[in-house]
């Protein structure tokens, strides 16, 4: 999905850059059998969900990267999906 030009795609310190957004609509239809004393009855309901994920590019300084690697024993990721 294209990102609107009205949305700021960079974080305040320019570390993260939003490059893509994916949106999915999900509908769950549920039927439940109610068993009262005299009459069986079916209850129906629907749940609507919107699932959104985004892809980010990560750009950090060499100093920040070295500090992260020292603390976590890993280099910071260059790309992240949230």
C-alpha positions as CSV (number, residue, x, y, z in Angstrom):
1,X,0.0,0.0,0.0
2,X,1.3,3.5,-0.8
3,X,2.0,5.7,2.2
4,X,0.2,9.0,2.2
5,X,2.4,12.1,1.7
6,X,0.6,13.5,4.8
7,X,2.2,10.9,7.0
8,X,5.7,11.6,8.3
9,X,7.7,8.5,7.4
10,X,10.8,9.3,9.5
11,X,11.1,9.1,13.3
12,X,12.1,12.3,15.1
13,X,15.8,11.4,15.2
14,X,15.7,10.0,11.6
15,X,16.7,6.5,12.9
16,X,13.6,4.8,11.5
17,X,12.2,5.3,8.1
18,X,8.7,3.7,7.3
19,X,9.0,2.3,3.8
20,X,5.9,0.2,3.4
21,X,2.5,-0.5,5.1
22,X,0.4,-3.6,4.7
23,X,-3.3,-3.7,5.8
24,X,-5.5,-6.7,6.0
25,X,-9.1,-7.0,6.9
26,X,-10.2,-10.1,8.8
27,X,-13.7,-11.2,9.7
28,X,-14.5,-14.0,12.1
29,X,-18.0,-15.4,12.0
30,X,-19.0,-17.3,15.1
31,X,-21.9,-19.6,15.9
32,X,-22.6,-20.8,19.3
33,X,-25.2,-23.3,20.4
34,X,-27.1,-22.3,23.5
35,X,-28.7,-25.1,25.4
36,X,-31.4,-23.8,27.7
37,X,-33.8,-26.1,29.5
38,X,-36.7,-25.9,26.9
39,X,-35.3,-24.7,23.6
40,X,-32.1,-24.9,21.7
41,X,-31.0,-21.6,20.3
42,X,-28.0,-20.6,18.1
43,X,-26.3,-17.3,18.7
44,X,-24.3,-15.7,15.9
45,X,-21.8,-12.9,16.0
46,X,-19.1,-11.4,13.8
47,X,-15.8,-9.8,14.8
48,X,-14.1,-7.5,12.4
49,X,-10.3,-6.9,12.7
50,X,-7.8,-4.8,10.8
51,X,-4.3,-6.1,10.9
52,X,-1.6,-3.6,10.0
53,X,2.2,-4.1,9.6
54,X,4.9,-1.8,8.5
55,X,8.4,-2.1,7.2
56,X,11.1,0.1,8.6
57,X,14.7,0.8,7.5
58,X,17.0,1.5,10.4
59,X,19.9,3.9,10.2
60,X,22.2,4.4,13.2
61,X,25.6,6.0,13.7
62,X,28.7,3.8,14.0
63,X,29.0,4.8,17.6
64,X,25.5,3.8,18.4
65,X,25.9,0.5,16.5
66,X,29.1,-0.3,18.4
67,X,27.3,0.5,21.8
68,X,24.4,-1.8,20.8
69,X,26.7,-4.6,19.8
70,X,28.6,-4.3,23.0
71,X,25.4,-4.4,25.1
72,X,23.5,-7.1,23.2
73,X,26.3,-8.9,21.4
74,X,24.4,-8.2,18.1
75,X,24.5,-5.5,15.5
76,X,21.3,-3.4,15.1
77,X,19.1,-4.7,12.4
78,X,19.0,-2.7,9.1
79,X,15.4,-3.6,8.5
80,X,12.5,-4.2,10.9
81,X,8.9,-5.3,10.4
82,X,6.4,-4.2,13.1
